[in-house]
Amino acid sequence: MVRYMHCVIKSFKHNGHIHRTWQRNWLVPSELLVPEHREESMIVLINRQTPIQESDGKLWISRVPAVSFFIPGIWYNIVALIEEGGIRYYCNIASPPYLQGDVLTYIDYDLDVIRTTDGGCFVVDRDEYELHSNLYHYPQMVDDKVQEGLASLLLRIERGQAPFQDEQIAAYYEAWLQANGEVEQ
């Protein structure tokens, strides 16, 4: 039987302070990844009703299931939110992920891209990026990587490349539910 390993996701800000922690996620075993995802060494995590702790200590519970994709060496990550009206993708421009044991970490660089269920695509939080760029004195290398990551992500979305395939998101989620003997709530 294939086992999903528990994993905690921690995002930080450039100054090293914790930003947000997703406390209960499940790592999709590599043997269950589709070849396209395996080829890019994607780290795929699933969560549902996970406790999320903010930097100020506030704790809340996620409202919708999510399948998250982290790609080694890539300056963004992708969260597929499984909502009643379809799958919405929330993408964080961020440092490449670092997985050590059961903890995945990355630095959040504020810029986000949202791909709506109807295919619309929006870049948000540019003002937050500019504010933190000045506050934390992002080096030119970081700004270059952030801009390259944003351009690469937008191209991936435009081309409908992995993991922007709703059917595969649903398949990962359904397999996880079945492996845990659960049914959709």
Backbone bond lengths (Angstrom), bond angles and torsions (degrees), N, CA, C in turn:
res aa  C-N    CA-C-N  psi(-1)  N-CA   C-N-CA  omega(-1)  CA-C   N-CA-C  phi
1 M - - - 1.462 - - 1.538 109.33 -
2 V 1.297 115.15 136.15 1.460 121.38 179.59 1.524 108.94 -80.73
3 R 1.344 115.17 135.68 1.459 119.54 -179.07 1.523 111.19 -113.33
4 Y 1.315 114.45 137.51 1.460 121.58 174.08 1.523 107.10 -90.85
5 M 1.311 117.10 126.41 1.459 121.75 -178.25 1.535 110.63 -87.85
6 H 1.333 116.15 137.48 1.472 121.00 175.55 1.527 109.28 -65.70
7 C 1.324 115.73 143.03 1.463 120.88 -179.47 1.531 109.38 -147.96
8 V 1.319 116.42 141.76 1.462 123.16 174.80 1.528 107.09 -105.16
9 I 1.329 116.67 137.52 1.466 121.53 175.96 1.526 107.54 -108.35
10 K 1.340 115.53 126.87 1.467 120.41 177.70 1.521 108.70 -123.86
11 S 1.333 115.34 124.91 1.460 118.83 173.53 1.524 108.41 -107.46
12 F 1.314 113.97 143.13 1.459 122.00 -179.03 1.521 109.45 -120.62
13 K 1.311 116.13 165.65 1.452 121.85 169.54 1.528 107.80 -97.23
14 H 1.316 116.39 168.12 1.461 122.17 -175.20 1.537 112.63 -57.62
15 N 1.333 116.47 -29.49 1.466 120.09 -178.93 1.529 113.12 -81.02
16 G 1.333 117.09 2.97 1.454 121.16 177.16 1.515 115.33 92.86
17 H 1.338 117.48 -5.90 1.458 119.95 178.87 1.525 110.24 -78.93
18 I 1.334 114.56 143.61 1.460 120.40 177.67 1.528 109.73 -62.86
19 H 1.318 116.15 139.51 1.464 121.94 178.90 1.529 109.87 -104.76
20 R 1.334 116.31 -52.56 1.463 120.41 -175.66 1.526 108.43 -159.30
21 T 1.339 116.15 147.34 1.471 121.68 178.33 1.521 109.56 -129.92
22 W 1.332 115.50 126.39 1.465 122.49 173.15 1.521 105.00 -98.52
23 Q 1.328 116.44 113.62 1.454 119.92 -166.25 1.523 115.97 -84.56
24 R 1.319 118.42 -21.34 1.469 119.21 -174.91 1.534 110.22 -136.26
25 N 1.328 114.68 100.60 1.463 122.48 178.88 1.513 107.91 -132.08
26 W 1.318 115.60 160.45 1.462 120.02 -177.47 1.516 108.61 -128.63
27 L 1.334 115.40 123.33 1.456 123.00 -178.56 1.521 109.73 -77.66
28 V 1.341 115.80 124.73 1.466 120.56 176.68 1.528 107.34 -72.92
29 P 1.338 118.00 122.99 1.468 120.28 179.95 1.529 110.96 -59.17
30 S 1.323 116.54 142.56 1.472 120.37 -175.51 1.521 112.48 -56.97
31 E 1.333 117.49 -31.40 1.465 118.67 -179.53 1.530 112.96 -69.60
32 L 1.332 117.51 -13.52 1.466 121.12 177.07 1.532 112.87 -96.90
33 L 1.329 116.81 -4.21 1.463 119.76 178.73 1.526 109.94 -75.44
34 V 1.322 115.80 143.35 1.468 119.30 174.06 1.531 107.46 -69.12
35 P 1.328 117.81 152.95 1.469 120.57 -176.08 1.528 114.08 -52.44
36 E 1.312 117.54 -39.82 1.469 121.42 -179.22 1.532 111.32 -59.72
37 H 1.321 116.44 -38.78 1.470 120.75 179.53 1.528 110.58 -76.82
38 R 1.318 116.31 -38.05 1.463 121.04 178.94 1.529 110.50 -64.04
39 E 1.341 117.08 -38.53 1.472 121.64 179.97 1.523 112.11 -59.29
40 E 1.330 117.23 -32.94 1.467 121.20 179.19 1.533 111.74 -94.45
41 S 1.325 116.93 7.62 1.473 122.60 -178.49 1.527 112.01 54.65
42 M 1.343 116.22 36.57 1.462 119.89 -179.15 1.517 111.26 -62.24
43 I 1.312 114.39 140.35 1.456 122.57 172.07 1.526 104.69 -99.28
44 V 1.336 116.71 116.65 1.464 121.06 -175.16 1.527 108.24 -114.41
45 L 1.328 115.65 125.20 1.461 122.56 -178.73 1.522 110.10 -123.52
46 I 1.305 115.83 143.81 1.466 121.50 179.10 1.521 108.34 -120.28
47 N 1.338 115.52 140.26 1.461 118.36 171.69 1.518 110.33 -143.78
48 R 1.309 114.43 157.59 1.467 122.31 175.37 1.507 107.05 -150.74
49 Q 1.309 116.08 128.60 1.467 122.23 -178.89 1.525 111.02 49.73
50 T 1.328 114.37 48.06 1.463 118.52 179.81 1.525 110.59 -86.63
51 P 1.315 116.88 140.57 1.469 119.53 173.30 1.535 109.16 -68.38
52 I 1.321 115.57 133.81 1.463 121.95 179.45 1.521 107.52 -122.74
53 Q 1.331 115.57 125.65 1.457 119.84 179.68 1.521 109.74 -108.82
54 E 1.326 115.22 127.53 1.458 122.09 178.22 1.529 109.58 -84.18
55 S 1.317 116.16 166.61 1.470 120.83 -178.68 1.527 112.59 -61.31
56 D 1.331 117.03 -27.21 1.471 120.14 179.98 1.529 112.77 -85.28
57 G 1.344 116.78 4.60 1.455 120.89 179.00 1.515 114.44 95.35
58 K 1.340 117.71 -14.19 1.462 120.92 -179.93 1.529 109.17 -60.50
59 L 1.326 115.48 134.94 1.458 121.76 -179.58 1.516 108.87 -117.46
60 W 1.329 116.42 133.18 1.451 120.73 176.98 1.525 108.49 -142.91
61 I 1.324 116.57 167.58 1.459 122.46 -176.65 1.539 108.67 -112.81
62 S 1.326 115.57 131.33 1.473 119.26 179.28 1.525 109.59 -61.74
63 R 1.321 115.40 144.12 1.459 120.98 -175.43 1.525 113.55 -92.47
64 V 1.327 116.66 -24.84 1.466 118.98 -177.51 1.527 109.90 -128.27
65 P 1.323 116.33 149.22 1.462 119.33 176.27 1.523 110.27 -63.58
66 A 1.341 115.36 153.71 1.466 119.85 -179.43 1.528 110.07 -142.38
67 V 1.324 114.29 146.77 1.462 122.14 170.92 1.525 105.15 -120.28
68 S 1.332 116.49 118.43 1.467 121.82 -174.90 1.520 110.60 -108.40
69 F 1.338 115.07 144.02 1.463 122.20 -177.68 1.521 109.92 -124.80
70 F 1.322 115.14 125.17 1.457 122.65 177.38 1.525 106.68 -122.82
71 I 1.334 116.49 131.40 1.458 120.99 -176.39 1.525 108.73 -119.06
72 P 1.339 117.19 119.38 1.462 119.76 -179.75 1.538 111.91 -53.58
73 G 1.341 115.05 134.62 1.458 120.91 177.79 1.517 115.58 81.11
74 I 1.328 117.75 -4.31 1.472 121.99 -175.91 1.527 109.83 -104.04
75 W 1.340 115.55 138.33 1.468 122.04 -174.34 1.532 113.39 -91.18
76 Y 1.303 116.89 45.43 1.465 122.84 170.39 1.520 108.16 -165.76
77 N 1.324 115.49 162.45 1.457 121.26 170.80 1.518 108.11 -135.25
78 I 1.317 115.47 161.37 1.458 121.77 -170.61 1.525 109.08 -128.35
79 V 1.329 115.67 127.54 1.455 121.16 177.93 1.527 107.77 -117.36
80 A 1.336 115.74 117.12 1.465 121.24 177.49 1.523 107.40 -92.92
81 L 1.323 115.97 113.88 1.463 122.26 -178.37 1.525 108.95 -95.06
82 I 1.319 116.78 119.59 1.461 121.72 -175.39 1.523 107.71 -89.76
83 E 1.339 115.33 97.90 1.462 121.80 -176.06 1.528 109.95 -106.60
84 E 1.317 116.52 166.30 1.464 120.68 -178.84 1.528 112.32 -57.07
85 G 1.322 117.47 -38.66 1.459 121.21 -177.08 1.520 114.60 -85.75
86 G 1.316 117.89 1.71 1.464 121.30 -178.84 1.520 110.58 134.60
87 I 1.309 115.31 -166.15 1.465 120.06 -177.22 1.525 109.95 -102.67
88 R 1.334 114.62 125.41 1.457 122.39 176.75 1.523 106.47 -109.06
89 Y 1.323 116.20 135.68 1.460 120.97 -178.90 1.522 109.67 -105.23
90 Y 1.322 115.49 125.99 1.454 121.90 176.76 1.528 105.94 -113.92
91 C 1.309 116.18 116.74 1.464 121.10 -173.51 1.523 110.02 -114.84
92 N 1.312 115.34 129.31 1.459 122.40 -179.97 1.518 109.82 -100.85
93 I 1.321 117.27 127.06 1.456 119.55 168.85 1.523 104.98 -77.60
94 A 1.324 115.87 120.71 1.462 120.44 -169.47 1.518 109.83 -157.28
95 S 1.320 114.78 163.53 1.462 119.49 175.00 1.524 108.93 -63.20
96 P 1.328 116.69 160.74 1.463 118.96 174.81 1.534 109.97 -58.44
97 P 1.328 116.19 151.19 1.466 119.76 -177.99 1.523 111.61 -74.21
98 Y 1.328 114.01 156.39 1.456 121.33 174.48 1.516 106.57 -131.28
99 L 1.330 116.65 115.95 1.458 121.68 -179.87 1.520 109.15 -106.44
100 Q 1.322 115.79 117.20 1.469 121.95 178.26 1.519 107.19 -127.00
101 G 1.321 116.54 110.96 1.461 119.88 -177.37 1.506 110.43 63.37
102 D 1.340 116.48 -121.20 1.463 119.94 -178.99 1.535 112.35 -107.92
103 V 1.339 116.29 24.87 1.464 120.67 178.82 1.529 109.96 -126.88
104 L 1.321 116.10 124.47 1.456 122.26 175.69 1.526 107.71 -107.01
105 T 1.338 116.71 129.48 1.464 120.56 -179.56 1.519 110.78 -126.13
106 Y 1.326 114.84 156.16 1.460 122.30 173.13 1.524 108.43 -161.22
107 I 1.333 115.91 164.72 1.464 121.84 175.61 1.517 108.09 -102.25
108 D 1.324 116.26 124.86 1.463 122.89 -179.83 1.530 108.78 -85.56
109 Y 1.331 116.03 124.60 1.470 120.35 -179.90 1.533 112.81 -106.77
110 D 1.307 116.19 29.71 1.465 124.42 166.09 1.523 116.16 73.94
111 L 1.325 118.39 -46.55 1.456 119.52 -178.97 1.522 109.58 -61.71
112 D 1.318 116.27 136.58 1.457 121.27 178.86 1.523 109.24 -132.84
113 V 1.310 115.05 152.56 1.461 121.75 174.92 1.519 106.47 -124.40
114 I 1.318 115.64 130.11 1.462 121.30 178.23 1.523 108.12 -113.85
115 R 1.344 115.05 126.76 1.462 119.70 171.55 1.518 106.16 -110.59
116 T 1.323 115.46 115.33 1.457 121.41 -174.81 1.524 110.99 -76.54
117 T 1.319 115.26 168.66 1.463 120.65 -178.30 1.524 112.22 -62.03
118 D 1.328 117.12 -25.24 1.477 120.00 179.23 1.529 112.49 -92.78
119 G 1.335 117.16 7.45 1.461 121.25 175.85 1.517 115.21 94.87
120 G 1.335 118.18 -3.36 1.462 120.38 176.58 1.517 110.57 -64.20
121 C 1.336 115.83 150.23 1.464 119.96 -176.49 1.527 109.03 -133.73
122 F 1.345 116.28 128.20 1.450 121.17 -174.96 1.533 111.05 -136.21
123 V 1.320 117.04 133.09 1.458 122.16 172.37 1.523 106.56 -92.97
124 V 1.339 116.59 126.87 1.467 120.64 -177.72 1.526 110.68 -126.37
125 D 1.303 115.08 163.45 1.470 124.68 175.00 1.525 114.36 69.69
126 R 1.333 117.03 30.07 1.475 119.77 175.50 1.528 110.50 -61.91
127 D 1.340 116.45 -36.53 1.465 120.28 179.60 1.527 111.40 -64.90
128 E 1.320 116.69 -39.11 1.465 121.10 178.10 1.537 109.97 -65.50
129 Y 1.331 116.26 -39.19 1.464 119.79 178.22 1.534 110.10 -62.47
130 E 1.318 117.33 -46.39 1.467 121.22 -179.96 1.531 111.23 -62.11
131 L 1.327 116.40 -42.38 1.467 121.27 178.90 1.527 110.72 -59.83
132 H 1.331 116.39 -49.89 1.465 119.79 -177.83 1.527 112.29 -72.55
133 S 1.320 116.91 -29.94 1.466 120.53 176.19 1.528 109.96 -59.46
134 N 1.319 115.86 -43.30 1.467 121.05 178.20 1.529 111.98 -73.45
135 L 1.327 116.39 -43.47 1.459 121.47 -177.97 1.529 112.22 -63.53
136 Y 1.342 116.38 -44.96 1.463 121.26 -175.89 1.531 113.23 -96.67
137 H 1.319 116.08 -0.79 1.474 120.87 178.76 1.529 112.08 55.28
138 Y 1.343 115.37 57.29 1.462 118.75 178.96 1.521 109.48 -55.78
139 P 1.320 117.46 130.70 1.471 119.15 175.78 1.531 110.15 -69.68
140 Q 1.320 116.52 160.46 1.462 121.60 -179.16 1.527 111.36 -55.56
141 M 1.338 117.11 -38.12 1.461 121.01 179.51 1.532 111.09 -58.85
142 V 1.333 117.43 -41.57 1.464 120.81 179.33 1.520 109.77 -66.47
143 D 1.335 116.94 -45.77 1.465 119.65 178.91 1.534 110.33 -59.71
144 D 1.312 117.58 -42.54 1.472 121.23 178.32 1.522 110.77 -60.89
145 K 1.336 117.42 -46.14 1.471 121.23 -179.72 1.525 111.34 -64.95
146 V 1.326 117.60 -39.08 1.460 121.62 177.99 1.531 109.75 -62.52
147 Q 1.331 117.18 -46.65 1.457 120.27 -179.32 1.530 111.55 -66.21
148 E 1.334 117.28 -39.62 1.469 121.33 176.55 1.527 110.29 -64.05
149 G 1.337 116.38 -42.37 1.459 120.75 178.82 1.511 111.69 -62.13
150 L 1.330 116.98 -43.65 1.462 121.35 178.86 1.527 110.40 -61.64
151 A 1.324 117.63 -47.23 1.468 121.23 -179.67 1.529 110.75 -62.32
152 S 1.324 116.64 -43.48 1.465 121.45 -179.92 1.530 111.36 -63.81
153 L 1.327 116.28 -42.65 1.463 121.06 178.86 1.523 111.00 -63.14
154 L 1.324 117.16 -47.04 1.468 120.17 -179.61 1.530 111.36 -60.75
155 L 1.316 117.12 -37.27 1.469 121.51 177.13 1.528 110.34 -66.98
156 R 1.318 117.09 -41.76 1.473 121.25 178.76 1.525 110.27 -61.27
157 I 1.329 116.58 -42.93 1.468 121.13 178.65 1.523 109.88 -64.01
158 E 1.327 116.42 -47.97 1.467 121.39 -178.40 1.532 111.57 -57.86
159 R 1.316 116.38 -38.68 1.467 121.20 -178.59 1.529 113.32 -84.06
160 G 1.338 117.02 -7.57 1.457 120.82 -178.61 1.520 112.67 66.91
161 Q 1.335 115.74 30.31 1.461 120.30 -179.47 1.526 110.87 -76.47
162 A 1.333 114.49 162.75 1.459 120.89 177.97 1.527 109.92 -53.97
163 P 1.306 116.65 140.37 1.457 128.73 5.64 1.529 114.07 -99.06
164 F 1.314 118.26 27.13 1.471 120.96 -176.51 1.529 110.99 -82.77
165 Q 1.328 115.56 58.20 1.460 122.40 177.75 1.533 108.03 -131.92
166 D 1.313 114.83 104.50 1.464 121.36 -174.29 1.523 113.06 -53.87
167 E 1.343 116.93 -39.61 1.464 120.18 -176.65 1.533 110.57 -62.45
168 Q 1.330 116.74 -38.73 1.456 120.20 -179.12 1.523 111.24 -70.33
169 I 1.327 116.69 -35.83 1.469 120.60 176.67 1.530 108.46 -60.30
170 A 1.326 115.64 -49.38 1.467 120.78 -179.37 1.522 110.86 -60.94
171 A 1.329 117.66 -39.59 1.473 121.33 -179.43 1.526 111.45 -64.72
172 Y 1.337 117.39 -43.75 1.469 120.37 177.26 1.533 110.43 -60.15
173 Y 1.316 115.57 -44.99 1.460 119.87 -177.37 1.528 111.26 -65.28
174 E 1.325 116.44 -45.44 1.469 120.63 179.73 1.528 111.20 -62.47
175 A 1.331 117.52 -41.41 1.475 120.94 178.92 1.523 110.15 -62.66
176 W 1.329 116.45 -40.33 1.472 120.66 178.37 1.527 110.67 -64.13
177 L 1.337 116.76 -43.88 1.461 119.99 178.27 1.531 110.46 -59.65
178 Q 1.321 116.03 -46.47 1.470 120.07 -178.88 1.528 111.23 -63.62
179 A 1.315 117.16 -41.65 1.467 120.52 -179.89 1.516 112.01 -63.04
180 N 1.322 116.31 -26.55 1.456 121.05 179.34 1.524 112.77 -98.23
181 G 1.342 115.93 6.63 1.459 120.11 179.20 1.514 112.64 64.57
182 E 1.333 115.60 29.48 1.469 119.96 -177.65 1.512 110.62 -109.54
183 V 1.309 113.80 163.42 1.463 121.10 172.80 1.517 106.56 -124.10
184 E 1.316 116.31 155.36 1.468 121.19 179.93 1.509 110.33 -59.46
185 Q 1.328 116.32 136.85 1.470 121.10 178.56 1.505 110.29 -90.34
